[in-house]
């Protein structure tokens, strides 16, 4: 029996900044996440949850590998795997000693923030196209009924290079999207 590929139908999402501008009486139902723990709201007497810090050098070290791998496993389990790789560690794991030049990481964070600060009509030029996950929007929206995270993101492929879509980004981000993957080095 021959299996034929089927097209993945993705749902749509609402732009969070546009929602924030509206005078809403309540949070739209697609953003109400009763399936998750209630949000942590710090008070003056409480401290916020500690973001896990994973040391890449320890992950590659025979001496520390097992303990750091266990720490990484627990961080992914508790904080979510896909969140481990965001530039901002507000919602994810902070990875240190990764070998990427700190000035490049800081520049990338600054330029990504500049992108999110653009007017909505400028960001719309970089929106995800129907059926595609790359671009500005939300990731893994598979139905119109799906619960959504209260955040927008930019998803781009940098490697392999033949899969890049430079038309998805404003010109000021292009040099960084080429510099970042070339700064990564694979070790034995």
ABEGO torsion letter per residue (X at the ends): XBBBBBBBBBBBBBBAAAAAABBBABBBAAABBAABBBBBBBBAABBBBBBBBBBAAAAABAAAAAAAAAAAAAAAAAAEAAAAABABAAABBBBBGAGBBAAAAAAAAAAAAAAAABBAAAAAAABBBBGBABEBEBBGBABAABBBBBBBBBBBBAOBAAABBAAABBAAAAAAAAAAAAABBBBX
